[in-house]
């Protein structure tokens, strides 16, 4: 964390955040917590939350005009993809040829971003655990992004968790399907595990707590352990025991492997469709 903090403290110029909803707001909170000077931050958000309004007291500029701000050094685009083309015309007035543009919108290619807002584009896909600093973001940079700009993008994204860089933009649809949408799959697992517990006779409140704590604790164990997920699974499974009986169902021919493959394929295709 210290290297990220130092990197953010050393960021110069104006950073504009377009879209301060859950994800954009989480990133902004992370930037400020890790040392970014709030006076360097411009937030463009037509419907700011109370939390975002409160940050104005720290020095961020909320909804100034492009005339008042001028060309920004970095623009982070966190608006909804379906709103981007409408919002993009206004955002373009904040950018110039040397502006770094970091997008966290699903299904929006670098070429579209370059056409709509200009600048040197980094396309990134974070996920919702960014809200607690435990997100995973995958990023890809356009060819004209400089090493210095890439370092700034990395520091801004890393404030919300870990960052992986890829060279091929074509991988971003699958990234969106696995890690971008992935938290919903985990939440569904907790939801259905609780439901199954109720069906097996547990009180609903107890089943819900058992499911939530089991998923959360297992995730933390996976995070801290150097062992593979397969090894951790095997360590829980005694031959002929209760876990083995359940896994026979979950790993059957119509079980989780086939279902998850279909689910990720569907999300990947939808990401591709959004880009059209």
Secondary structure, DSSP 8 states (H G I E B T S, - for coil): -HHHHHHHHT--S-EEEE--SHHHHHHHHHHHHTT--GGGEEEE-TT--HHHHHHGGGT-EES--HHHH-S-SEEEE-S-HHHHHHHHHHHHTT--TT-EEEE--TT--HHHHHHHT-SEEEEEE--GGGGGT-EEEEEEE-TT--HHHHHHHHHHHHTTEEEEE-S-GGGHHHHIIIIITHHHHHHHHHHHHHHHHHHTT--HHHHHHHHHHHHHHHHHHHHH-SS-HHHHHHHH--TTSHHHHHHHHHTSTTSHHHHHHHHHHHHHHHHHHHT-
